[in-house]
Amino acid sequence: MGKSKRKRGWPAPGVPLPAPIIDNHCHLPIHEGEIPSPEGQKVDLQTQLEHARVAGVEAIITVGCELPSLEPSLALAQNNPQVWAALAIHPNEAPLHLGIVEKSPDGMTWRLQDHHTVSLEEALGRVADLARNGEVVAIGETGLDYFRTADAGRTAQKDSFRAHIALAKELDLPLQIHDRDAHADTIAVLLSEGAPARTVFHCFSGDAEMAEILRENGWYASFAGPVTYPANAHLRQALQALPRELVLVETDAPYLTAQAHRGQPNASYLMPYTVRRIAAEWLCASGAYQPIIDPYPGNPEGDPARALADAWDGGSTDYEDALVAACHTLRTTTGAVYGI
C-alpha cells in the first residue's frame, strides 16, 4: 500500500467564527514573491484579507522585522483598514548587522545581504522613527533565539532586545517577544530591564511552569497553530495555567499552520482552527464537558478537547456557547493590549 499523500496547496476557507477576533501576529506578504505557491497556486493578499474578514478575523497585526520590510509593512497598514503593524529588528537579524555570521546551532549558514551593511544602531533608529506612526501598534518581534544564533551573536541579540524594550516603554507600545530555546535568558532580560506594561510572548512555546512566571508578572502569552499539534501537551497545559485575560491568539502566518492543515501555507483566515481548540480546552477544563471519546485516526488517545475542535459544526450548544465566549474574551483582551 502506498503512503498517504498530505495536501500541500492552499487550504480552502473553513467555517467562520461566531464572533470577531484579532490575529495579533502574522507576516503578510509585502510583495507577490513572498506568497507561497505550492502546486503552482497562490492566494493574493487581498483575497487573504477578504477570506479573513469572512472568517471573523476583523483585524490583523502584520510584523515587519527586517530592515527592508519595515516601510512596506507600515504601508500595508496604511493602505488596508483591516491591518495594523508591529515593527522591530528580528533577533536573528541583529548579529548580521554587526557582520556576525557564525553557523547556527541548528546548522544554518548565514549570509550577509546588502541591508546588513547598515549598522545595528542605524537599523534600530529606523524602527524608532517609523514606530511613531499611528498605524504601528507594537514593537516586535524582538527577543532571543538560541536555536538559530550561536554564541558569537547572542550579545548582539541581548543588546538589540534591550533597545527594543526601551523603545516600547518610551512610546508606550506593547512589546512582542520572540523567544526560541532561550526562556531563562529572555525572562532575565525582561526582569533586569523592566518589562513594558504590555509584554506579549508571541507564539508562546513554554510550559506550565513558565506560564506561571507570565501570570506573576502580568505578561501575555499568544498561542498559535502549535497548540493544536498532538505532541504539544505542554502548550495546552500552559494555556490552562494562565488566566484567560492573559491569553491571545495568532497565526504567525505564513508559518505554523494549525494541525488540520499542517504542511500547507498558513494565513489569517485559518485562525479559527486555533481559536476552536482554545475554546475546547477551556470548556473541558471547566468540567462542563467530560465525555468518553473513542479513539479515532488523528486522536488515538480520545482527547475530548481535540474531538470537540475537530468535529465542530455549531451543533453542540455547550461548545457553541463556549466558542462565542472564547472569541469575546480573546477579542477584548487583544483590543485592550493593542488599542484596536
N, C-alpha and C positions, 0 to 999 in steps of 0.2 A: 504494500500500500504506500502511495506517495505521501510526502509530507503536506500538511495543510498549508495553504498559501495565505499569509496575512495581507490584508489590504494595505496599499501604500498611497493611494490617491487621496485627494481632499475629502474629508467627511461631509456628508450632507447635513444640513441643519436638522436638529432634533426637536423635541417637544419644548416649547418655550416655558420659561419660569412663570409662576402665577403672580409675581410681584417683582418690581425692578431692583437691580443690584448694580454695583460698580466693579469693573475689573481694575484693581488698583496697581497692577504692574504687568505690562506686556511690552513688546518691541514691534510696533507697527512698521511695515516696510517704508523706507524713505525714498526708494526708487524701485522700479519694476524688477531689477536684478536681485533684490532681496526677497522676492516672493518665491517660496519653494515651488518646484514644478515637477512633482512626482508623476510618472506616467505621462509626461508632457502636458499636464494640466496645471493651470494657475487660477487662483481666485484673487481678483484685483482688489485693491484697497477699498474702494467704495462699496464693492459687493460684500467684503468682510464687515464693514461698518453697518451696512443695512441688515445683514444676517444677525449681527449682534443686537441691533435695536429690536428686531423682531423676537429674538430670544429672551429679551428682558434686560439686556445689558445697556443701561441708559447712559453710562459714561465710562470712558476708558482713559487710563493714565499710561501714556507711552513713554518709554525710557530711552533717552539718548545718553550713552555713557562712553563714547569715544569722541575725540575732538571733531572729526568730520561729520558726526551725526548730531552734534548739539543744535546747530541752527536749523537743519531740516526737521528735527523732532519738534522744535518750537514752532516751526512753520506749519506742521501738521495740526498742532493745537490751535494755531491762529486761524486756520482755514477750515476747520471742522468743529462745529459747536459741541459735538459729542466727545471730543478729545481734549485732554489736558496733558501737560508734560512734566516729567521729572528729569533733571539733568545732573551729571557728575562725570568724573573720570573713573572708569571701572578699575577695581583693584589690580586686575591683570595688566591694565594699560599703564599704571603708574611707573613700574620699573622700566618699561620700554621708553618712556620719556626721559629716562636717565641713561639710556643706552645699555641696560642690563638685559641680556638675552640668554641667561643660563637655562639649560634644559630643565623642564619642569619635572616634578616627581612622577607624574603620570606618563613621562616620555615625550611630551610635546616639545617640539623645537620652535622657538620664537624667531621671527624675522622682523627687523625694523622696517617700517614704512615711512613714507615722506612726512606724514604728520608727526612722527615721533622725533623729528628734529626740533620741534617746539619744546622748550623746557617744561618740566612738570609745573613749575611756578607759573609760567605763562598760561599753560592749559587750565590750571585751577582758576586763574584770573578771568579767563574767558567764561568758565562756568559761572563765576560770581557775577559777571556783567549780565549774562543772559538770564540768570535766575531772578533778576529783578523785574522781569516781565510778568504781568498778571496771569498769563496762562500757565506759568510754571508753579506747580502746587507742591513740589517736594524736591529735596536734594537727594540724588541717588541714581544708580545704585553705587554704594561705596562700602568699604569694609576690608575684610581679609580673605584671601583664597590661598590656602596652603596645598591644595590639590594641583593647581596649575602654576604656582610660583615657588621657585626653590629659595633656599636660604638667602642667597645674594640679593633677592628682590624684596624681601619681607620688610626691611627697614623703610624702603620707599612706600610700600603699601601702608605701613603704620603712619608715616608722615602725611600721606595723602588722606588717610582716614581722619586723622586729627584735624586737618584743614577743612574737610567737609563738615565735620561736627561743628567746628567754629562757625562756618558759613551758615549752616542750618539755624544755629542759635542767633546769629546776627540778623538773619532775615525772618526769623520766627516761622520757619517752614519745617514740615516733617522730614525725618531722615529715613531713607530706605537703605537697609543694610544687606549686603551680600556677604554671607558667612559660609564658607565651604571648608570643611575639615579644620576649622580654626575657632571653635566655640569659646574655649577658655580665653584666648588672647583677645577675641572680639569683645567679650564681656569686660575683660580687664581694661581695655582702652576706653570703653564707654564709661566705666566707673571712675577711672582716673581723670578723664577729661570733663566728665559731667555730661550725661546724655541730653539731647534736646528733649523738650517736653513731650513731643510726639515722635517716638522711635519705633520703627517698623522693621521686623526681621522678615525681609522678602523671601518667599519660598522657604519657609521655616523647615529646618532639617534636623532639629534637636529631638530630645526625648522628653519624658515627663519631668525628669529632674531639671532639665534646662527650662522647661515651661514654667516651673515653679520660680525660677530666678526672674523670668519675664514678669510673672504675676507680682512678685515682690516689688519690682521696680516700675510697674505700670507700663511696660513695653508691650507692643503689639506683635502678634505672630500672624503672618499672612500665609495661608495654605494654598498650594497649587495642586496640579494633577497627581503628584506622587502620593498624596494622602489616600488616593483610590487604589494604589498598587497593592496587591495581596501581601507582598513581603514586608510592607511598611507598617506593621502593627505599632511600632514605636511612635510614628506620627499620629496615629489615631489615639494612642494613649496620651500624647502631649495635648492633642485637641481637647480631650476630656478633662485634662488637668487645668486648663485655662478657663477663667470666667469668660462667658460669651462676649462680653463687651470689650475683650482684648483680642478678638478673632476677626481677621479679614480674609478675603479670598481673592485669588488672582489666577491668571493663566500662565504668565511668563511666556506667552506665545512669541515666536512660533515653536518654542521648546515645550517639553514636559506635558504632552497631551495626556488627558485622563485615560484610565485603563480601557474604557470602551473603544477608544480609537488609538491606542498606544501604537507608535510606529508611523502614524500619519501626521501631516502637518497640524499644528495647533493654531487656534485663532480665538478671539474673544467670544465668538458665538458658540463655542464649545464649553464655556464655563459652567453652564447648567449641570453638567455631569459632576463637577466637583461640589457645587452647591448642594445637589441632591444627596451626595454622600455625607456631607457635613450635617445636613438636616436629619438623615437617617441615624447617624451616630448619636446626635443629641437626643433624638426620640428614644432610641434604645437605652441610652444611659439614664433616661428619666424613669425607666421601669414601666412605662406605659405600653411598651411593645416588646414582648419576650416570647415569641413563638419558637417552636422547634422546627428547624428548616432541614429538609432532606438535602444532602449534598447534591450538587449538580455541576456540570462542566464549568470551570471558572470559579466555582465556590465550593471546593471539596470539603471544607470544614463546616459548611452550613451556617456561615456568618449571617445573622438576621439583618444587620445593617446593610451589608452588601446586597442581600436579597431584596431589600426594600429599594435601594438605589437602582439596582439592575432592572427591576420589574415595574418601576413607577410609570403609571399612566393616568394618574389623577383619580383612580378608582378607590383608593383607601382613604377614608375620611380622616383617620388619625394621622396618616402620613401627609395627606394634602394640607391639613391644618399646620402640621409641624414644618412643612416646607414653606408655607406662607410666612410663618413666624420667623423661620431662619432667614428668609430673604429680608424681612423687615429689620431684623437685628443687624445683619451684615450691612445693609444699606445705611442704616442710621449711624453705625459705628464708622463706616468708611467716610460718610459725609462729614462727620464731626472731625475726623482726623485731617482731612484734606480741604475742608471748607467748600465742598461742592455738592 
